[in-house]
Amino acid sequence: LIDALNESDVIAFQQYTTHFVPILRFQIHLLRLVEHHVHILIE
């Protein structure tokens, strides 16, 4: 039972990371773009 639980947890974690990591990278990319534009506006 514990083995089955751990296996399903690992699968759930892998699915979570494959969906979450690209979103996180995209958000960081957007933040950098916004930051860049804000610096241009200030100067």
Phi and psi restraints in degrees (range 20) as a CNS / XPLOR table:
assign (resid 1 and name C) (resid 2 and name N)
       (resid 2 and name CA) (resid 2 and name C) 1.0 -64.9 20.0 2
assign (resid 2 and name N) (resid 2 and name CA)
       (resid 2 and name C) (resid 3 and name N) 1.0 -40.8 20.0 2
assign (resid 2 and name C) (resid 3 and name N)
       (resid 3 and name CA) (resid 3 and name C) 1.0 -60.9 20.0 2
assign (resid 3 and name N) (resid 3 and name CA)
       (resid 3 and name C) (resid 4 and name N) 1.0 -43.9 20.0 2
assign (resid 3 and name C) (resid 4 and name N)
       (resid 4 and name CA) (resid 4 and name C) 1.0 -63.4 20.0 2
assign (resid 4 and name N) (resid 4 and name CA)
       (resid 4 and name C) (resid 5 and name N) 1.0 -41.7 20.0 2
assign (resid 4 and name C) (resid 5 and name N)
       (resid 5 and name CA) (resid 5 and name C) 1.0 -63.0 20.0 2
assign (resid 5 and name N) (resid 5 and name CA)
       (resid 5 and name C) (resid 6 and name N) 1.0 -48.3 20.0 2
assign (resid 5 and name C) (resid 6 and name N)
       (resid 6 and name CA) (resid 6 and name C) 1.0 -60.6 20.0 2
assign (resid 6 and name N) (resid 6 and name CA)
       (resid 6 and name C) (resid 7 and name N) 1.0 -40.0 20.0 2
assign (resid 6 and name C) (resid 7 and name N)
       (resid 7 and name CA) (resid 7 and name C) 1.0 -63.2 20.0 2
assign (resid 7 and name N) (resid 7 and name CA)
       (resid 7 and name C) (resid 8 and name N) 1.0 -45.1 20.0 2
assign (resid 7 and name C) (resid 8 and name N)
       (resid 8 and name CA) (resid 8 and name C) 1.0 -67.0 20.0 2
assign (resid 8 and name N) (resid 8 and name CA)
       (resid 8 and name C) (resid 9 and name N) 1.0 -34.3 20.0 2
assign (resid 8 and name C) (resid 9 and name N)
       (resid 9 and name CA) (resid 9 and name C) 1.0 -65.1 20.0 2
assign (resid 9 and name N) (resid 9 and name CA)
       (resid 9 and name C) (resid 10 and name N) 1.0 -41.7 20.0 2
assign (resid 9 and name C) (resid 10 and name N)
       (resid 10 and name CA) (resid 10 and name C) 1.0 -63.4 20.0 2
assign (resid 10 and name N) (resid 10 and name CA)
       (resid 10 and name C) (resid 11 and name N) 1.0 -44.0 20.0 2
assign (resid 10 and name C) (resid 11 and name N)
       (resid 11 and name CA) (resid 11 and name C) 1.0 -62.7 20.0 2
assign (resid 11 and name N) (resid 11 and name CA)
       (resid 11 and name C) (resid 12 and name N) 1.0 -44.4 20.0 2
assign (resid 11 and name C) (resid 12 and name N)
       (resid 12 and name CA) (resid 12 and name C) 1.0 -61.9 20.0 2
assign (resid 12 and name N) (resid 12 and name CA)
       (resid 12 and name C) (resid 13 and name N) 1.0 -41.2 20.0 2
assign (resid 12 and name C) (resid 13 and name N)
       (resid 13 and name CA) (resid 13 and name C) 1.0 -64.8 20.0 2
assign (resid 13 and name N) (resid 13 and name CA)
       (resid 13 and name C) (resid 14 and name N) 1.0 -42.2 20.0 2
assign (resid 13 and name C) (resid 14 and name N)
       (resid 14 and name CA) (resid 14 and name C) 1.0 -63.5 20.0 2
assign (resid 14 and name N) (resid 14 and name CA)
       (resid 14 and name C) (resid 15 and name N) 1.0 -42.2 20.0 2
assign (resid 14 and name C) (resid 15 and name N)
       (resid 15 and name CA) (resid 15 and name C) 1.0 -64.2 20.0 2
assign (resid 15 and name N) (resid 15 and name CA)
       (resid 15 and name C) (resid 16 and name N) 1.0 -41.2 20.0 2
assign (resid 15 and name C) (resid 16 and name N)
       (resid 16 and name CA) (resid 16 and name C) 1.0 -61.6 20.0 2
assign (resid 16 and name N) (resid 16 and name CA)
       (resid 16 and name C) (resid 17 and name N) 1.0 -47.1 20.0 2
assign (resid 16 and name C) (resid 17 and name N)
       (resid 17 and name CA) (resid 17 and name C) 1.0 -68.3 20.0 2
assign (resid 17 and name N) (resid 17 and name CA)
       (resid 17 and name C) (resid 18 and name N) 1.0 -37.2 20.0 2
assign (resid 17 and name C) (resid 18 and name N)
       (resid 18 and name CA) (resid 18 and name C) 1.0 -66.8 20.0 2
assign (resid 18 and name N) (resid 18 and name CA)
       (resid 18 and name C) (resid 19 and name N) 1.0 -28.2 20.0 2
assign (resid 18 and name C) (resid 19 and name N)
       (resid 19 and name CA) (resid 19 and name C) 1.0 -87.5 20.0 2
assign (resid 19 and name N) (resid 19 and name CA)
       (resid 19 and name C) (resid 20 and name N) 1.0 -37.3 20.0 2
assign (resid 19 and name C) (resid 20 and name N)
       (resid 20 and name CA) (resid 20 and name C) 1.0 -79.8 20.0 2
assign (resid 20 and name N) (resid 20 and name CA)
       (resid 20 and name C) (resid 21 and name N) 1.0 -42.3 20.0 2
assign (resid 20 and name C) (resid 21 and name N)
       (resid 21 and name CA) (resid 21 and name C) 1.0 -59.9 20.0 2
assign (resid 21 and name N) (resid 21 and name CA)
       (resid 21 and name C) (resid 22 and name N) 1.0 -47.5 20.0 2
assign (resid 21 and name C) (resid 22 and name N)
       (resid 22 and name CA) (resid 22 and name C) 1.0 -60.4 20.0 2
assign (resid 22 and name N) (resid 22 and name CA)
       (resid 22 and name C) (resid 23 and name N) 1.0 -37.3 20.0 2
assign (resid 22 and name C) (resid 23 and name N)
       (resid 23 and name CA) (resid 23 and name C) 1.0 -63.7 20.0 2
assign (resid 23 and name N) (resid 23 and name CA)
       (resid 23 and name C) (resid 24 and name N) 1.0 -43.4 20.0 2
assign (resid 23 and name C) (resid 24 and name N)
       (resid 24 and name CA) (resid 24 and name C) 1.0 -62.2 20.0 2
assign (resid 24 and name N) (resid 24 and name CA)
       (resid 24 and name C) (resid 25 and name N) 1.0 -44.9 20.0 2
assign (resid 24 and name C) (resid 25 and name N)
       (resid 25 and name CA) (resid 25 and name C) 1.0 -61.7 20.0 2
assign (resid 25 and name N) (resid 25 and name CA)
       (resid 25 and name C) (resid 26 and name N) 1.0 -40.2 20.0 2
assign (resid 25 and name C) (resid 26 and name N)
       (resid 26 and name CA) (resid 26 and name C) 1.0 -64.0 20.0 2
assign (resid 26 and name N) (resid 26 and name CA)
       (resid 26 and name C) (resid 27 and name N) 1.0 -41.7 20.0 2
assign (resid 26 and name C) (resid 27 and name N)
       (resid 27 and name CA) (resid 27 and name C) 1.0 -65.2 20.0 2
assign (resid 27 and name N) (resid 27 and name CA)
       (resid 27 and name C) (resid 28 and name N) 1.0 -40.6 20.0 2
assign (resid 27 and name C) (resid 28 and name N)
       (resid 28 and name CA) (resid 28 and name C) 1.0 -63.4 20.0 2
assign (resid 28 and name N) (resid 28 and name CA)
       (resid 28 and name C) (resid 29 and name N) 1.0 -41.1 20.0 2
assign (resid 28 and name C) (resid 29 and name N)
       (resid 29 and name CA) (resid 29 and name C) 1.0 -61.0 20.0 2
assign (resid 29 and name N) (resid 29 and name CA)
       (resid 29 and name C) (resid 30 and name N) 1.0 -44.7 20.0 2
assign (resid 29 and name C) (resid 30 and name N)
       (resid 30 and name CA) (resid 30 and name C) 1.0 -62.9 20.0 2
assign (resid 30 and name N) (resid 30 and name CA)
       (resid 30 and name C) (resid 31 and name N) 1.0 -42.9 20.0 2
assign (resid 30 and name C) (resid 31 and name N)
       (resid 31 and name CA) (resid 31 and name C) 1.0 -60.1 20.0 2
assign (resid 31 and name N) (resid 31 and name CA)
       (resid 31 and name C) (resid 32 and name N) 1.0 -41.6 20.0 2
assign (resid 31 and name C) (resid 32 and name N)
       (resid 32 and name CA) (resid 32 and name C) 1.0 -65.3 20.0 2
assign (resid 32 and name N) (resid 32 and name CA)
       (resid 32 and name C) (resid 33 and name N) 1.0 -39.5 20.0 2
assign (resid 32 and name C) (resid 33 and name N)
       (resid 33 and name CA) (resid 33 and name C) 1.0 -62.3 20.0 2
assign (resid 33 and name N) (resid 33 and name CA)
       (resid 33 and name C) (resid 34 and name N) 1.0 -46.7 20.0 2
assign (resid 33 and name C) (resid 34 and name N)
       (resid 34 and name CA) (resid 34 and name C) 1.0 -61.5 20.0 2
assign (resid 34 and name N) (resid 34 and name CA)
       (resid 34 and name C) (resid 35 and name N) 1.0 -44.8 20.0 2
assign (resid 34 and name C) (resid 35 and name N)
       (resid 35 and name CA) (resid 35 and name C) 1.0 -58.5 20.0 2
assign (resid 35 and name N) (resid 35 and name CA)
       (resid 35 and name C) (resid 36 and name N) 1.0 -43.5 20.0 2
assign (resid 35 and name C) (resid 36 and name N)
       (resid 36 and name CA) (resid 36 and name C) 1.0 -61.0 20.0 2
assign (resid 36 and name N) (resid 36 and name CA)
       (resid 36 and name C) (resid 37 and name N) 1.0 -45.6 20.0 2
assign (resid 36 and name C) (resid 37 and name N)
       (resid 37 and name CA) (resid 37 and name C) 1.0 -67.1 20.0 2
assign (resid 37 and name N) (resid 37 and name CA)
       (resid 37 and name C) (resid 38 and name N) 1.0 -36.7 20.0 2
assign (resid 37 and name C) (resid 38 and name N)
       (resid 38 and name CA) (resid 38 and name C) 1.0 -63.9 20.0 2
assign (resid 38 and name N) (resid 38 and name CA)
       (resid 38 and name C) (resid 39 and name N) 1.0 -41.6 20.0 2
assign (resid 38 and name C) (resid 39 and name N)
       (resid 39 and name CA) (resid 39 and name C) 1.0 -62.0 20.0 2
assign (resid 39 and name N) (resid 39 and name CA)
       (resid 39 and name C) (resid 40 and name N) 1.0 -39.3 20.0 2
assign (resid 39 and name C) (resid 40 and name N)
       (resid 40 and name CA) (resid 40 and name C) 1.0 -64.7 20.0 2
assign (resid 40 and name N) (resid 40 and name CA)
       (resid 40 and name C) (resid 41 and name N) 1.0 -42.1 20.0 2
assign (resid 40 and name C) (resid 41 and name N)
       (resid 41 and name CA) (resid 41 and name C) 1.0 -65.5 20.0 2
assign (resid 41 and name N) (resid 41 and name CA)
       (resid 41 and name C) (resid 42 and name N) 1.0 -37.6 20.0 2
assign (resid 41 and name C) (resid 42 and name N)
       (resid 42 and name CA) (resid 42 and name C) 1.0 -68.4 20.0 2
assign (resid 42 and name N) (resid 42 and name CA)
       (resid 42 and name C) (resid 43 and name N) 1.0 -40.2 20.0 2
